[in-house]
Amino acid sequence: MTAADFDITAARPSDPEAAALIHRHLSQMAAQSPEASCHAMDISGLEGPEVQFFVLRRNGQALAMGALKDLGDGSRELKSMHTLAEARGSGAGRAMLAFLLDLARRERAAAVYLETGSTEDFLASRRLYESFGFVACPPFGDYAEDPWSVFMHLDLRAAA
């Protein structure tokens, strides 16, 4: 699969297919992390004015989602990256991440940050982020140190 095999469009988190993706994401995160360490945004959070939310489709079927949250300081936070289990390995997650980073660059964001899980369940995600140049960093924004979390950063100025 190539990025051309996917269609990525802006979406409203409350739209039925987006809401279904969000529900699956929240259920998976709740199963993999303690509640206090689960930082996934729900539909109302993803509909905030500082969030740009996208759905990736192949042949009209919603397979993945991702969002960028404006942190108000010239940087963005990657939020709600999720690919359906049955679509993993298809390149959907890689295509979504490339799309979101390209958008952040076009909007002249200085950096992109993310929080993801520290357990083995999140190893594939961390490797994907590392393959795009993300490196570990201290907690950012409102986050605090948490053994269940890994914080990562990509300096878009250096990566340009």
Phi, psi and omega in degrees: 000144174240169179302331180293341180281354183242152175241120180246123182224154173296145182215159172270128180303335181277352175299144187307313183289326176292316179300323178295318177297315180298317179300315179296320179297310181298321178296317180294316180297319179295328179283338186256346185220147174298152185306317182292343181252010180261112186251016180292141180273142175274182183303314183296322177294320180287344178269005179295154184295340181271003185245134172251121187244138184225150175239138176256132179234152168229126182053038177082354182263128178289120183244335186206166177214164175191160182212157171240131177250127178286121182273357175082003181236021182090001178241168180234158172244131174284125182230152168055036173289120180206133174240134178305142182306320183288350179252000180294142183088357182271351185094000182297314180297317178298318179295319179295315180297316178299318179299312183294321178292322176297318177298314179299320177295316180299327179274006177061035174293142180282329185201161172234133178245161173205159171237133176219175183283154181264351185276172180302329179303333185256007183301316180298321178296313181299320178295322176300311181299317178299324181294341177264001177102002177294143177231156179297146178212169175291167175305147181234169178055230182268005181285155175233162176308139182204124181296345179271354185243148168238132179252137183225159187215142172232116178279108183288336177292318180286329183278351184291000000 
